[in-house]
Amino acid sequence: MNTTPHIFQKIATLLVCTLLLSSCLKEDMSNCPEQIRVYFAFTTLSTRSGEGDAIYPEDVDQMHLYVFNDKGYYLNEYRDNHIDNFSEEYFIDCSDLLPGKYQFVAWGGKDEEFYSTTPVLFEKGITSFDEALLVLEHHNDEVTNKIHHLFHSELPATVTNEKVQRFDMPLWQITNTVNIRTVGLPSDADVYRFDIADDNCNYLFDRSFAGCSLKNDGETFTYTAECAKDGANQLQSTLNVMRLSADRRTPQLQVVNKTTGTLLYPTGAQSGNLIELIQRANPENDFDMTHIYDIVLIFNHGGTGETNTKITILINGWEVREQNGELVE
């Protein structure tokens, strides 16, 4: 059998590959990028004077940058688990990336105690962007510890042959803090608990909601924390929860009297729908930019002979109203 044509074909293929790669070879780095840095853009508390959309840099001491290729498959991960002083000067070095089109996805926060990924180990060229999940860990359908805040960024990036390249990824906080306190609650020795039930334990890598059922968990789970009492015997408590959103009306808020096993709030016709309450307090609320919600339950007791207790609700200083504009009671 004459193998000469096959030999010439192989040689031709090798020559073509050499020409395609000649712009950036390890043996000749003259046309290769020498410095590729990824920075993170965000607004700090100091520059926003305490507004709700500000990020506390001390909330970030770890950053994981995932790189997907132009086909949507996992290529590499850059991990930094020991950030001493997170700022806009911080960067991740990606100088080993070859010219091409990529999708950068970053997750940042305090530690990995509360969060994981599915799959646990990404496989190069196999794990796809569409199947990757960020998961809030919870056991027995409860989150009993105050979770750390979580931050996300996504950026399509084209790496060229330029010597020095910089990419700036806008960083978004995708957790909320919900504070609750009472005013005018009659003094007692009972023990209370603050709960928010939701189904937002899974996120796709574009930070959209994936729902708990994707991991075969229960449909909902509950963030829960004990209520402390101040000197006036009023309740106060705080929960950090995954991102609240106007188009997700599933979060349900309640304050439970653990001693009696009854609800302090809501009762009767009162609404525990957290998103509904926020929108009735401030229809213009920006869920992407507001990270903190301060809720005050004001107990207004009737006069002599009256047994009904009316509750006025304030959220970030706004009174909650019914849809007809009347105050919720």
MARNU-424412 format. One record per residue: x, y, z of N, C-alpha, C, O in turn. Coordinates in steps of 0.1 Angstrom, whole numbers, plus 2048, in hexadecimal, padded with zeros to 3 digits. Layout:
XYZXYZXYZXYZ
...
% end
This chain:
8097F480080080080080980C80081280D808
8068167F780E8237F680982C8017FE831801
81282F80B80E83881681384681481084F81D
81984980881E85780681486280781686C80D
8088608017FE86B8027FA86D8107F7879814
7F98638187F586582680086D82E7FD875836
80D86A82B81887183181788082E818889836
81588382081489181C8088988238098A4826
7FD8908247F189682B7F489A8397F08A583E
7FB8918407FE89484E8088A084F8068A9858
8118A184681B8AC8468138B98448168C384B
80A8B983A8028C58377FA8C98437F98D5846
7F48C084A7EC8C38567F58C98617F08D3867
8008C48638098C986D80E8D786980F8E0872
8108DA85D8148E78588098F185B80B8FD85F
7FD8ED8587F18F685A7F08FA8697EE90586C
7F18EF8717F08F18807FB8FB8857F890388D
8078F987F81290188380F91087F812919887
80A91287380792086F7FC9268787FD93287B
7F291E87B7E79238847EC9278927E7931897
7F69208977FA9228A480792B8A580C92E8B0
80C92F8998199368998189438A08239498A4
80C9498A280B9568A880D9568B78109608BD
80D94A8BD80E9498CB81393B8CF80B9338D2
8209398CF82692C8D382E92E8E08349388E2
82F9238E88379248F48469278F084D92D8F8
84A9218E48589248E085A9328DB8659378DC
8509388D78519468D284594E8D783A94E8D2
8489568E283D95D8E983C96B8E48359748EA
84296E8D984297C8D48359818D183298D8D2
82B9788CD81E97C8C98139788D38079788D1
8189748DF80F9708EA80C97B8F48159838F6
80097B8F97FD984904806981910808975914
80C98B91781598992280E98B92F812986939
80399492F7FD99793C7EE99893A7E99A1933
7E698F9407D899093F7D299094D7D4987955
7CC99B9517C799D95E7B89A095E7B39A7956
7B19999687A399B96A7A19A39777A499E982
79B9AF9767989B79817889B69847819B297B
7849BB98F7769BB9937729C99977779D09A0
7679CE9907629DB9927569DA99B74D9D2999
7569E39A574B9E39AF74A9F19B67549F89B6
73F9F39BD73E9FF9C47409FC9D373A9F39D8
749A049DA74BA019E8742A099F073CA139EC
741A059FD738A0CA0673DA1BA08734A24A09
74AA1DA0874FA2AA0B74BA349FF749A40A02
74AA2F9F3747A389E8738A3A9E6734A429DE
730A329ED722A339EC71BA389F870EA389F9
723A3BA0271DA41A0F713A38A15709A3CA1B
715A2AA1470CA21A1B700A1DA146F7A17A1A
6FFA21A076F3A1DA006F2A0E9FE6FCA079FF
6E6A099FC6E49FA9FC6EC9F29F16ED9E69F3
6F09F99E66F69F29DC7059F19DD70C9EB9D5
70B9F69E87199F69EB71E9E89EF7179E09F5
72A9E59EB7319D89EF73B9DA9FA7439E49F8
73B9D2A047469D3A0E7519CAA097509BEA08
75D9D0A067689C8A0176C9BDA0B7719B3A06
76A9BFA1876E9B5A217659A8A2076999EA27
75B9A9A1975299DA17758994A0C753989A0A
763997A0676998F9FC77898CA00780994A00
77A97FA0378897BA0578B96F9FD7969699FE
78296B9F47849609EA77E9649DD77496B9DC
7859609D277F9629C47829569BC78E9529BB
7789519B577A9469AC77594B99E76A94E99C
77F94B99477C94F98777C94397E78693B97C
77094097776E93596E76F93A96076994595D
77693395777793694977192B941774920942
76793093876192792E76592B92076793791E
76792191776B92590A75F92990275492B907
76292C8F57579328EC74C9288E974292C8E3
74E91C8EC7449128EA73B9108F77329088F7
73F91790273891690E73C90A917735906920
74890591574E8FB91E759900927761908923
7598FA9337638FD93D7718FC9387758F1932
77A90693A78890593679190594279A8FE942
78F90F94C79891095779191896278791E960
79891696E79391E97A79F9249807AA91D982
79E9319847A893898C7A393A99A79994299B
7A99359A47A49369B27AE93E9BA7BA93D9B9
7A89479C27B094F9CC7A894E9D979E9549DA
7AD9469E27A69439EE7AB94B9FA7A7949A05
7B49559F77BB95CA027BD96B9FD7C896F9FB
7B29729FC7B39809F87B4988A057AB988A0D
7BF98FA067C1997A137BA9A4A137B59A8A1D
7B99ABA087B39B8A077AC9BA9FA7B29BF9F1
7A09B69F97999B79EC7969C59E97909CD9F2
7999C99DD7969D79D87959D79C97979CC9C3
7939E29C37939E39B57A09E29AE7A29E19A2
7AB9E29B77B89DF9B27BC9D09B17C69CC9AC
7B39C89B77B59BA9B77B39B49A97AA9B99A2
7BB9AA9A67B99A49997BD9959997C49919A2
7B898E9907BC98098E7C497F9817BF984976
7CF9789817D89779767D496B96D7D3960972
7D196E9607CD9639577D696394B7D2961940
7E396694D7EC9689427EF95B93A7F595B930
7EA94F93F7EC9439377E194192D7E2937926
7D794992C7CD9489227D294B9147D9955912
7CF94390B7D29458FD7C894E8F67BC94F8FB
7CB9558EC7C195D8E57B59558E17B694A8DD
7A995B8E379D9558E079195C8E77939668EE
7859578E677995C8EC7759538F87759478F7
77295A90376F95390F76395991675F964913
75E95292075495792975A95693775D94B93C
75C96193E76196294B75596295574B96A953
75595995F74B95A96A75395997775B95197A
75096398075696498D74C963998742969998
75095B9A374895A9AF75295E9BA75D9599BB
74E9679C375696C9CE74E96D9DB74296D9DB
75696D9E675096E9F375A96B9FE76696D9FD
754967A0A75D965A16764957A16770956A18
75C94CA1476293FA14758935A0D74E93AA08
75B929A0E75391FA0774B917A1074690CA0D
74991CA1C741914A26732913A2272C908A24
72D91DA1B71F91CA1871C919A09710917A06
726919A017239189F372C90D9EC73790A9F1
7279079E272E8FD9DA7298FE9CC7219079C8
72F8F69C372B8F69B57268E89B172A8DE9B7
71E8E79A771A8DB9A171D8DC9927178E598B
7258D398C72C8C89937378CD99D73B8D999B
73B8C59A67458C99B07528CC9A87598D69AB
7568C399F7628C599775E8C79897578BF983
7638D29837608D597576A8CD96C7768CD970
7658C896176E8C19587718C994C7678CE945
77D8CB9497818D393D77B8CE93077D8C292D
7748D692976F8D291C7628CA91D75C8C7913
75D8C79297518BF92B7478C793373B8C792F
74A8CD93E7408D494673D8E193F7458E893A
7308E393D72B8EE9357268FA93E7238F7949
72790593872291193F71391094470F91494F
70B90993B6FD90893E6FA8FE9496EF90094F
7028F594C7008EB9577068EF9647028E996E
70F8F89647168FC97070D90397A70590C976
70D90098770590599170D90A99D7179049A1
7099159A370E9199B07039169BA6F89199B8
70790F9C56FD9099CE6FF90E9DC70A90E9E1
6F49129E26F49169F06F29099F86E89029F7
6FB906A016FA8FAA096F08FBA146F0906A1B
6E78F2A156DD8F2A206DA8E3A246DA8DBA1B
6D78E1A306D58D4A356C78D3A3C6C38DCA43
6C08C9A396B28C7A3F6A98D3A3C6A18D7A44
6AB8D8A306A38E3A2A6A48EFA3369A8F7A34
6AF8F2A3A6B18FEA426BF903A406C98FCA3E
6C0910A416CD917A436CD91EA506C6929A52
6D4919A596D391EA676DF927A6B6DF92EA75
6E9928A626F4931A646F393DA5B6ED93CA50
6F7948A5F6F7955A57701953A4B70D953A4E
6FC952A3F704950A3470D95CA31708967A33
71895AA2B721965A2671B96AA19715963A11
71E977A1671A97DA0A7219779FE72D9729FF
71A9769F271F9709E671F97B9DB7169839DA
72A97A9D372B9849C872E97C9BB7349729BA
7299829B072997C9A372D98699872A992999
73498198E73798998273898097673C975977
73498696A73597E95E739988953734993952
74298394A74798C94074C98493475497B935
74698792874C98191B75998891975A994919
764980916771986914778981908778975905
77E9899007869858F57959888F87999948F9
79D97E8F97AB97F8FB7B29808ED7B09788E4
7BA98A8EC7C198C8DF7D098A8E17D59858EB
7D898E8D77E798D8D87ED9998DE7FA99A8DF
7E59A38E37EB9AE8E97F39AA8F57F09A08FC
7FE9B18F88079AD9028019AE9108029A5918
7FA9B99137F49BC9207E59BE91D7E09C6915
7DD9B69257CE9B69237C89B79317CC9B093A
7BE9BF9327B69C093F7A79BE93C7A29C4933
7A19B79457939B594578D9B99527929B595D
7829C195277B9C695E76D9BF95F7659C1956
76B9B796975F9B096B7569B797675B9B9982
74A9BC9727429C297C73D9B89877389AD983
73F9BB99373B9B299E72E9B59A472B9C19A8
7259AB9A67189AD9AB7169A59B871A9999B8
7109AB9C270C9A39CE6FF99C9CB6F69A39C7
6FF98F9CE6F29889CB6ED9829D86E79779D8
6EF9889E36E99859F06E39919F66E799C9F2
6D998F9FF6D399AA066D3998A146D498DA19
6D39A3A1C6D29A3A2A6C49A8A2E6C09B3A29
6BD9A0A366AF9A4A3A6B09A5A4A6B199BA51
6AE9B1A4E6AD9B4A5D69F9B6A616979BCA5A
69C9B1A6D68E9B2A7268E9B6A806979B1A88
6859BFA846849C3A926769C7A9566E9CAA8C
6729C6AA26649CAAA66659D7AAE66F9DAAB4
6599DDAAE6579E9AB76499E7ABD63F9E4AB6
6489E9ACA63B9E8AD06369DAAD362A9D8AD7
63F9D0AD263B9C2AD563A9C1AE46439C4AEB
62F9BBAE962E9BAAF86399B1AFD63D9A7AF7
63E9B5B096499ADB0F64599FB1363A99DB19
64D996B1064B988B15658981B16663986B13
658974B1B66496DB1C665962B1166E959B12
65D963B0765D959AFC66995BAF3670965AF3
66C950AEC67794FAE2672950AD4668949AD1
678958ACC67395AABE67E956AB468A956AB6
679953AA7681950A9C67D957A90671959A8D
68795BA88684962A7B688959A70693954A6F
67E957A6767F94EA5B67C955A4E67495EA4D
684950A44680954A36681947A2E68C941A2D
676942A29676936A2067793AA12671944A0D
67F932A0A6819369FC6869299F468791E9FA
68892B9E768C91F9DF6989239D769A91E9CC
6A092D9DB6AB9329D36B992D9D76C29359D9
6BA9209D86C791A9DC6D19189D16DD9159D3
6CC9189C46D59159B96D59219AF6CB9279AC
6E19249AA6E292E9A06EA9299946F4921995
6E592C9886ED92A97C6F993397C6FA93C984
70393197370F93997370D94796D71794F96C
70194A9686FE9589646F695F96F6F196A96D
6F695997B6F095D9886E195D9876DA964990
6DB95797E6CC95597E6C894A9876D094198A
6BC94A98B6B79409956B593298E6B0932982
6B99289956B791B98F6AD9129976A9908992
6AA9179A36A090F9AB6A69039B26B08FD9AD
6A19009BE6A78F59C66A58E79BF6AC8DE9C2
69A8E69B76978D99B26A18D39A96A18C79A6
6AA8DC9A36B48D799A6BE8CE9A06C58C699A
6BF8CF9AE6C88C69B56C18BC9BD6C68B59C6
6B48BA9B96AB8B09C06A98B39CF6A88AA9D7
6AA8C09D26A78C49E06988C69E16918C59D8
6948CA9ED6868CE9EF6838DB9E768C8E29E3
6768DD9E56728E99DD6768F69E567A9009DE
6768F69F267A9029F96828FEA056838F2A09
689908A0B691906A1768F913A1F68991CA1A
694913A2B69291EA3469F924A3A6A791CA40
6A1931A386AB938A406A593BA4D69A940A4E
6AC938A586A793AA656B193FA6F6BD93CA6E
6AD948A786B594EA826AD951A8F6A2955A8E
6B394FA9A6AD953AA76AC962AA86B496AAA2
6A1967AAE69F975AB16A5979ABF6A3972AC9
6AD983ABF6B2989ACB6A8993AD169F998AC9
6A9997ADD6A19A1AE36A99ACAE96B49AAAEF
6A59B9AE66AD9C4AEA6A89C8AF86A09C1AFF
6AD9D3AFD6A99D8B0B69A9DAB0D6959DAB18
6939DDB026859E0B0367D9D3B006719D4AFE
6849C8B0067E9BBAFD6789BAAEF66E9B2AED
67E9C1AE66799C1AD86829B7AD068E9B5AD3
67D9B1AC66849A6ABE68D9ADAB46899B7AAE
6989A6AB16A09AAAA56A899EAA06AD996AA8
6A999DA936B0992A8D6B4996A7F6B099FA79
6BE98EA7A6C3990A6C6C5983A656C9979A6B
6C2983A586C4978A4F6CB97DA436C7987A3D
6D5976A3E6DB978A316D496DA286D5961A2B
6CF972A1D6C8968A136CE96AA056D4975A02
6CC9609FD6CF9619EF6C696C9E86BC96F9EE
6CA9709DD6C597C9D76B597C9D66AF9739D2
6B09889DA6A198A9D869F9909CB6A89979C5
69398E9C56919939B76829959B667998F9BC
67F9A09AE6719A49AC6699999A565D9989A7
66F99199D66898799566797999C66396F996
66C9799A966B96D9B16639709BD6699769C6
65796C9BE64F96F9CA64D9649D46439639DA
65895B9D46579509DD65B9529EB65794B9F4
66595C9EE66995D9FC65E960A0665696AA04
65D958A1065395AA1A65995DA28661956A2D
655969A2E65B96DA3B65196AA4664596BA44
657966A5164F964A5D657965A6A663962A6A
650969A7465696AA8264E960A8A642961A8C
656956A9064F94BA9765294CAA665D94FAAA
64794BAAE64994AABC64C93BABF643932ABF
659938AC265D92AAC4657924AD1655918AD2
65592DADB64F929AE8641923AE763E919AEC
63992AADF62B926ADE62891FAD161E919ACF
63291FAC8630918ABB62691FAB2620919AA9
62592CAB361B934AAB62393FAA362F942AA6
61C944A9962294FA9161F95DA98614960A9C
62A965A99628973A9D62497BA9161C984A91
62B977A8562897DA7962C974A6E63696DA6F
623972A63616978A6160B970A6860D964A6A
600976A6A5F496FA6F5E8975A685E8980A62
5DE96CA675D2970A605D4974A525DA96CA4B
5D0980A4E5D1984A405DE98AA3D5E198FA31
5E798BA465F4992A445FD98AA3A5FC97EA3A
604991A3260C98BA2861A989A2D620991A34
62097DA2A62E97AA2E63697AA21642976A22
63097DA1663897DA09642989A0963E995A08
64E986A0A659990A0C65999AA0065A9A6A02
6599949F465A99D9E864E9A69E764F9B29E4
6429A09EA6369A89E96379B49F46339BF9F1
63C9B1A0063D9BBA0A6469C6A066439D2A07
6529C2A0065B9CC9FC6569D59F16579E19F1
64F9CF9E76499D79DC63D9E09E163B9EA9DB
6369DB9EB62B9E49F06319EF9F862A9FA9F9
63C9ED9FE6439F8A05649A029FB647A0E9FD
6509FD9F1657A069E86569FF9DA65E9F79D6
64CA039D264A9FD9C56569FF9BB6589F89B2
65FA099BE66AA0C9B6677A059BB682A089B6
6769FC9C56829F69CA68A9EF9BF6849E89B7
6979F19BF6A09EB9B66A69DF9BD6AF9E09C5
6A29D39B96A79C79C06B59C49BD6BC9BD9C4
6BA9C89B16C89C69AD6D19CF9B56DD9CB9B8
6CD9DA9B96D69E49C06D39E59CF6DC9EB9D6
6C89E09D46C69E19E26C99D39E96C49C99E6
6D39D49F26D89C89F86D39C6A066D39BAA0C
6CE9D0A0D6CA9D0A1B6BB9D4A1C6B79DEA17
6B49CCA236A69CFA266A49CFA356A59C5A3C
6A09DBA3B69D9DCA4968E9DCA4B6879E5A46
6899D2A5267B9D0A546779D3A6267D9CDA6B
66E9DCA646699DFA7265A9DBA736529E0A6B
6579D3A7D6499D0A806459D8A8C64A9D6A97
63C9E1A8A6379EAA956299E5A996209E5A91
6299E1AA661C9DCAAB6149E7AB26199EDABB
6089EAAAC6009F4AB15F49EEAB85EB9E8AB1
5F39EFAC55E99E8ACC5DC9F1ACD5DE9FDACF
5D09EBACD5C49F2ACE5C29F9ADC5C99F5AE5
5B8A02ADC5B6A08AE95AE9FFAF35AE9F3AF1
5A9A05AFD5A29FDB085979F5B0258E9FBAFB
5969E9B0458C9E0AFF58E9DAAF25879D2AED
5999DFAEB59C9DAADE5A79CFADF5B19D1AE6
5A59C4AD85AE9B9AD95B79B8ACC5C19B1ACD
5B39BEAC25BB9BDAB55C89C5AB65C89D0ABB
5D29BFAB05DF9C5AAF5E29C8AA15E29BEA99
5E49D4A9D5E89D8A8F5F79D9A8E5FE9DDA97
5FC9D4A8360A9D4A8060D9DDA746099DBA69
6159E7A7761B9F0A6C6289EBA686319E8A71
62B9E9A5B6379E4A5763F9EEA4F63A9F5A46
64C9F0A536559F9A4C6609F1A456659E8A4C
6639F4A3966E9EDA326779F8A2C6739FFA23
6839F9A3168CA04A2E686A11A2F688A1AA27
67EA13A39677A20A3C66AA22A35664A2CA38
666A19A2C65AA1BA2464FA12A2B651A07A2F
643A18A2C638A10A32632A07A27630A0BA1C
62F9FBA2B6299F1A2361A9F5A216139F7A2B
6169F5A146089F9A116029EDA096089E6A03
5F49EDA0B5ED9E3A025ED9E89F45F19F49F2
5E99E09EB5E99E49DD5E09F09D95E39F79D0
5D69F29E25CE9FE9E05D3A0A9E65CDA159E6
5E0A099EB5E6A159F15E4A17A005EAA20A06
5DCA0FA065D9A10A145E5A09A1C5EBA00A17
5E7A0DA285F1A07A305ED9F9A345E29F6A37
5F79F0A355F59E2A3A5F39E3A495FB9E9A50
5E99DBA4E5E79DBA5C5E59CCA605E39C9A6C
% end
